[in-house]
Amino acid sequence: MEQSKITVYGAPWCPDCRQSKQFLGEQRVRYNWVDIDEDEEGRKRVQELNDGKQIIPTIIFEDGLILVEPSNAELAAKLGISPKAKREYYDLVIVGSGPAGLTTALYAAREGI
């Protein structure tokens, strides 16, 4: 199994941590989660990175960049994800899943939509 290149330090009770985890999950970005309430070394690492303060979420990327309490827009920019739609209008939107959604997507692709 491939090791994640992003480490998120946080706690389950932290709303900003939940927001960052949700955003990364929605974008299918793999990351390592370190619960600083359960991991003393993780807590010390966060304090070391934040001048003795316990500020979460603290996110460390493979290139060494550290984001502290990032917004979704900051995470998107770092990951190279466009937070806005690429176009103003789209010809087709498929709502739903299952056999009907799959069939619609297949027929639309055949028609070049």
RAJOUR-V991020 format. One record per residue. N is the residue number from 1. RES is the residue in three letters. SS is DSSP state (h for helix, s for strand, l for the rest). Layout:
BEGIN
n=(N/N)
res=(RES/RES)
ss=(SS/SS)
END
This chain:
BEGIN
n=(1/2/3/4/5/6/7/8/9/10/11/12/13/14/15/16/17/18/19/20/21/22/23/24/25/26/27/28/29/30/31/32/33/34/35/36/37/38/39/40/41/42/43/44/45/46/47/48/49/50/51/52/53/54/55/56/57/58/59/60/61/62/63/64/65/66/67/68/69/70/71/72/73/74/75/76/77/78/79/80/81/82/83/84/85/86/87/88/89/90/91/92/93/94/95/96/97/98/99/100/101/102/103/104/105/106/107/108/109/110/111/112/113)
res=(MET/GLU/GLN/SER/LYS/ILE/THR/VAL/TYR/GLY/ALA/PRO/TRP/CYS/PRO/ASP/CYS/ARG/GLN/SER/LYS/GLN/PHE/LEU/GLY/GLU/GLN/ARG/VAL/ARG/TYR/ASN/TRP/VAL/ASP/ILE/ASP/GLU/ASP/GLU/GLU/GLY/ARG/LYS/ARG/VAL/GLN/GLU/LEU/ASN/ASP/GLY/LYS/GLN/ILE/ILE/PRO/THR/ILE/ILE/PHE/GLU/ASP/GLY/LEU/ILE/LEU/VAL/GLU/PRO/SER/ASN/ALA/GLU/LEU/ALA/ALA/LYS/LEU/GLY/ILE/SER/PRO/LYS/ALA/LYS/ARG/GLU/TYR/TYR/ASP/LEU/VAL/ILE/VAL/GLY/SER/GLY/PRO/ALA/GLY/LEU/THR/THR/ALA/LEU/TYR/ALA/ALA/ARG/GLU/GLY/ILE)
ss=(l/l/l/l/l/l/s/s/s/s/l/l/l/l/h/h/h/h/h/h/h/h/h/h/h/h/l/l/l/l/l/s/s/s/s/l/l/l/l/h/h/h/h/h/h/h/h/h/h/l/l/l/l/l/l/l/l/s/s/s/l/l/l/l/l/s/s/s/l/l/l/h/h/h/h/h/h/h/h/l/l/l/l/l/l/l/l/l/l/l/l/l/l/l/l/l/l/h/h/h/h/h/h/h/h/h/h/h/h/h/h/l/l)
END
